Amino acid sequence: MTATAANDHQPLLFNAEPILNEIRHGLDQLLAAGTATIIDLQRLPFGVDDEQHLRDTLGDGEVHATIDSLGKSSVQETGVAGVWWVTHYSDDGAVLGNFIEVTTIPEILKSQRPDIEHGLRKLRTNLGADRSTATAQE
């Protein structure tokens, strides 16, 4: 293979362009009705260059979060506001789920009601303990 041929590489794409159109439609829906869209990338046939084409087209945003709950998850805002790349990993680092979420904020980053209730109980307990300690010291 010559250097020219290597530079003339045509990307092998199957679903990158349809996914980008689905993202565009998802953004329309998000703006019009507040409806979120989740695209399961692992359920779609990908050419060898599809994921890189999506990443290049969407770019990187300013927000990146790593969640460590029942395995690691990575949430990356793309350079397109309202479009998030969410990846879930097994303990050995294998990808378990790979999603594009079109939403204001991915569900995995939202506090869930049971967690909020637990936090409130914990705070009440801690405040009660602090008050008891403060009263005993006075």
C-alpha positions, 0 to 999 in steps of 0.5 A: 500500500502506498502512502497516497492510498493510506491517506485516501482511506474512505471511512467504512460507515453503516449507521453513523449518518442515520444516527446523526439524523436521529440525534437531530430529530431527538433535539427537535423533540427535546425542544418542542416537547421536552421528550428525551431520546435514548439511542442504544449504540450496541444494538446497531450494526457499526462499520469500523469507523462509525463510532469515531465519525460520531465522536468527531462530528459531535465533539466533546463538551465541558462536562464529564462525570464518572459514576461508581455504582454497580460498576463504572459508568462514564457520562460525557457531554458532547459538543452539541448541547443536549447530546450526551454519550453514556457508557457503562462498564463491567468490573473488568472494563468491558463495555456493557452499554453504550448510549447516546442520550438526547436530554437536558441531563442524563437520568443516571446523573439525576438523584433518585427519590429513594436516594433523596429520602435516605439523604434527608434521614441521614441529614436529620440524624446528623443534625440531631446528633450535632444539636445534642452535642452542642447542648451537652457542651453548653 
